[in-house]
């Protein structure tokens, strides 16, 4: 066999791995962006369906519940149908959700559509991160695993700001704002689905993936707590920033509501990229300090005699940068200590903490506002709780050698 003929299969495999990596990253981006896409549209839903603040929090809770349920199921699901099968299922579910939200113009359609969104997001979030790392590992000795991990964490955080920005701009300047964003995402989902079909499979499939047959693997409590606390602030912005902009800051722009979330989540990506050369401990320290300063400015911005929009946006940027850095540092600590076969389960657990953080504060704040609490007082109580959680968990991670996992028979 000639050298040229021997190298042809290797070149084909290399091309497929590279193309598959790009396809997985694109699908990850599209589904995660869809997770927060309706955030700047909730004001329109409130008007259309006469919804209370509590009902909006219920919509958010259903989405979060679907996400967490899917994350819990990911390890067993992936063992049966593979990484690519889970990704394809996620994209298809996202497209079905977008179709429901576009066509079913009532509260039940919103609730069911967001439940399906949660399923799609949980499946992709619990799979794509590990899938990207495993695709990069196929390069062998030249594999840049750190680069794949950085891309995964950047998409996981940054994509959450893209959907609201696009939806907010469409709502501000085009017709049918509760239909067009979903049609756009169906088109993007179709493109992602086709691209995924050429991605190589990396996981081992088994027919028996019952919990009794698998060792239980857990991330450390400080790592989970740090992730949960950091993303609690992002959750408040994602769920209620439009309401605060309208009621406290007296600005009703849908585009601004979307841009606010884009600032929060893109700042997280910027922080992750800026801290790429740093060790996890320094990244974690930077994230904690940024979070604390941002929370202080957030409280100040809404409690001034004349609330400050500029300070509100700056606080969002600092909080977003801090949460992105905390997630990057925590993920690095956990995955570096994890055995390869445990990465998927441990990633899913960290992401469960992330999505609990994204959902719990907005639900609590919505209930408080519905019962008559003022916006500034709600933000103050929330900021104190999150600051304590970030400080306590961060100090514990930095002052003790973290045990990222333990095996239980």
N, C-alpha and C positions, 0 to 999 in steps of 0.2 A: 504494500500500500504506500502511495507517495505521501510526502509530507503535506502537500497541498490538500489531498483528500482527507488526511487525518485531522487537519486543522479545521476543516469545514464544519464538522459537528460541534467542535468547541466554540467556534465563532458564532454559530447559530444559537448555542446555549447561552453564551454571553449576551447576545442581543436580546434574547427572550428574558433573561434575568433583568437586564436594564429596563426594558420596556415594561415588564411586569412590575418592577419597583415604581416606575412613574404612574402606572395605572392604579396601583394600590394607593399611592399618595393622593392621586386626583380623586378617587372614590372617597377616601377618608375625608378630604377637604370638603367635598360636596355634601356629604351626609352630616358632618359636624356643623357646617354653615347652616344647614336646614334646621338644626336644633333650636337656634335662637332667632331664626328668620321672622317669626310673627311678633317679636317683642315690641317693635315700634308701631305695630298695627293694633295693639290691644285697645287703644282709644277708639278706633273705628269699630272694633267688635263690641265695645261697651255701648256705643251709640246704636249700632245695628240691632243688637239683641237685648238692649237695656240691662246690661250686666252690672252687678255691684263689684266693689273691690274684692269682696270675699269670693265671688264666683271666678274672678280672674285668677285668684290664688288657687282655686280648685282646679282650673285648667292647668296651671303650672304643676300642681301636685300630681295630676294624672300623668303628665309627661314624665316627671321625675320618677314616678313609680314604675312606669313602663321601661325606662332606661335601666333602673336598678335591677328589675326582674330579668331583663335580657343579659345584663352583665353577670348575674349569678348563674345563668344557664350557659354562658359562652364556653367554658372549658369542656363540658360534656357534649355540647352541640358541635364544637370544632373537632372533637375526637371522632365524631361519626361522619361528618361531611367535609372535613378539612377546612383550612384557612380560607381558600378561595370560595368554597361553598358558602361559608358564613358571610363573606363580603358580598357575594352575589345576592344572597337572601336579604342582606341589609339594604342594598341599593334598591332592590325590587320593592321592599316594604316602604322605603322612603317615597318612591314614586306613587305607590298606592295611597299613602298618607296625603301627598300633595294633591292627588286627584280628588280625594274625599274633601279636603279643605277648600278646594276650588269650586266643587260642584254642590256640596251640601251646605246650604246657606242658613244654618240655624245653630243653636247651642249644642244639640246632640252631635252634629257634624264636627263642630270645633273640638268637642271632648274626645270623640272617637279618633278623629284625625291626629290629635296630639298624643293619644295613647299609642297609635301606630308609629308616630314619630319617635316616641320614647323607645319602642322596640328596635327601630332601625338604628338609632344612635347608640344604644347599648351594645348591639351586635358589632357595629363597626369600631366603636371605641375599645371594646374588649379584645379585638382581634387585630386591627391594623397595625398597632404599635409593634407587637411581636412579629407580625408578618413582615414588616419592613426590615426589622433586624435580621430575621432569618433569610430573607432574600439577599441582603448584603453579605451575610456570612457565606453564601454560596461562592463568593469570590475567592475563598480560601485565605491564604496568608496575607493577601493584599486587601482584605475586607476592612472597610472603615466603619466599624460598628458604632463608634461615637457619633459619626456623621449621621447615620441612620437614626440613632436615638434622638439627636438634636432635631432632625426633620420631623420625627414623630411627635415630640413634645411641642414643637412650634405649630404644627397643624392642629394638634389637640386643643391648643389655647387660641391661636390666631384665627382659625376658621369660625369660631364663635362670634367674632366681630364682623365677618364679611356678610353673612346673611342679613343681619339687621341694617347694615349700611345700604345694601342693594334694595331691600324692601322699603326702608324709610324714604329713599330717594324716589322710588317708583310711586309710593303713596303720595308724595308731595307734588309730583310733576306729571303723572300720567293718569289715565282713566283706569277704572276697575282695579283699584289697589288691593282688593281682597281676592283677586283671581290671577292677575298677570304674574306676580312673583312665583306662584305655585306652578304655573304653566312653564315658566322659565326653568324651574328646578326639575320638572319632569324631563325636559329636553336634556339638561345637563346629566341627569341620572341615566338616561338612555345611553348617552355617550360613555359614561363611566362603566355601565354594565357591559357594553360591547368590548371596551378596553380590557376589562377584567378577565374576559374569556381566554386571553392569551397569557395570563400570568401563570407561572409554574406553581405547583403545590409544594409546600414546605413541611407541613405537619404530617404526623403519622396517624392514620385512621385506625380505630379499633371498634369492634362491635360491642364490647362491654365497657362502658364508661360510667358505671354506676358509682355513686359516692362511696359505697362500701368497699369498692375495689381500688379506690384512689387514696393516696395519703393526703391528709388535709394540710394545706400550707397557708400560713398567715403572715401578713406584713406586720411590722411592729406597731404597737399602739401609738407611739409618738409620731411615726411617719404618717399614719392614717389621720391622726388628729391635726397635724400641721397642714395636710392637704385640705381637709374639710374646712378648717378655720380660714385658710387663705382664700378659698373660693367662695366663702360665704359672702364676702363683700362684693365679688363679681356677680353673685346671684341677686343681690339687692339691686344692683344696677340693671341687670338683665331683665328682671321682672317688673321693677317699679320705677325705673328712671324716667319713662314717659310720663307717669303720673306725677312724680316730683317736679319734673320740668314744667308741667301744666299748672299744678296747684300751688307749689311753693315758689318756683322761679318764674311763673306766668309766661311760659313760652310753649306754644302749641305746635311747633314745627315737627312733623314726622321725620323729616330729613335730619334734624338736629338730634332727635331721639335715637335714630339709627347711628348717627355719627358719634354720639356719646359712647355707645357700646363698642364701636369700632376703635375709638381711642383707648378704652379700657383693655380690650383684648389684644390689640396690636402692640400696645405698650408691653404686654406680657411677652410677646414674641421678641420685641426689641431687647428686652432685658435678658432673655435666654440667649440670643445671639451675642450680645455684648459680654456676657459672662462665660462664653464657651471655653476660653482657656483656663478658667479658674477651677480650683477643686470644689467639690460639692459643699464642703463646710463654709467656704467663703460665699458661695452662691446663696446658700441658705441664710447666712447672716445678712447679706445685702437685701434679700427678699423680705426678711422680717422687719428690718429698719424702714424700708420703703413702705411696707404695709402700715406700720404704726404712724408714720408721718402723714400718709394719705388719709388714714382714718381721722386723724386730728383735723386736717384741713376740710374733710367732708363735713364733720360736725360744725366747724366754724362757718362754712359756706352757707348752710341752711339755717343757722341761728343768728346771723347778723340781722340788724334792724332792717337792712335792705339786702336780702339774700344775693349772693354773688354767683353768677353763672360761670365766670372765668375760674373762680376758685373751685367750683363744683367740678369742672372739667379737668383741672389740674389734679384734684384729689383722685378723680377716676383714673387718670394716667398713672399716678404713683401707686395706687392700689393694684391696678392691672399689672404694672411692672413687678411689684412685690409678689403677687400671687404666681405670676409666670416663673419667677426665679425660685420661689419656694417649691413649686411643682417640679422644676428641673432638678433642683438639688435633692429633693426627696426621692424622685424617680431614679436618679443616678445612684444614690446610696442603696436603695432596695434592689435594683436590677444587677448591680455589680456583685452583690452578695448572694444572688439567687442562682440556683442550679438551672441550666438551660431548660430542663423539662418543667420547671416551676414558673417560668417567666410569665406565661399567659395567665395563670391563676392569680399571681401576685399583681400583675398589671391590672387585671379586672378588679381586684380588691382596692387598689389605690384609686381607680376610676370611680368605684362605688362611693368612696369617701369624697371625691371631687363633686360628683353629681348630688350627693346629699348636701354638700356645702352650697351648691348652686340653687338648691330648692328650699331648704329649711328656713333661711332668713326671709325669703320673699313670702312664704306661706305665713310665717309668724307676723311679719310686718303687715301683710294684707289683713289678717285677723284683727290686729291692733288698730289699724286705720278704720276698719269697718265698725269697730266698737267705739270710735270717737277719739282715739289718741291722735295727737297732732303729729305732722310729719317730722318736725325738728326733734321732738321728744323720742319718737320711734327710732330715728337715726342715732340719737345719743345712746340709748340703751343697747342698740345693736352694735354700735362701734365699741363700746366698752367690753361687751361679751367677746367679740371677735379679737380685739387687741389682747385680751387675757389669754385666749386660746392660742393665738400665734406666738406670743411671748413664752408661754409655759412649754408648749410642745417644741418650739425651736430651741430653747435652752436645754431641754432634756436630750434632744438629738445631738446637740453640739458638745455637751459635757459628758456624755456616756457613749461607749462604743455600741452602736445600734446592732441589734440582732434582727436582721431583715426577715428571717424565716425560722420556723421550727416545724419539725415533722411530728405528727401524732400517729401512733399506730392505729 
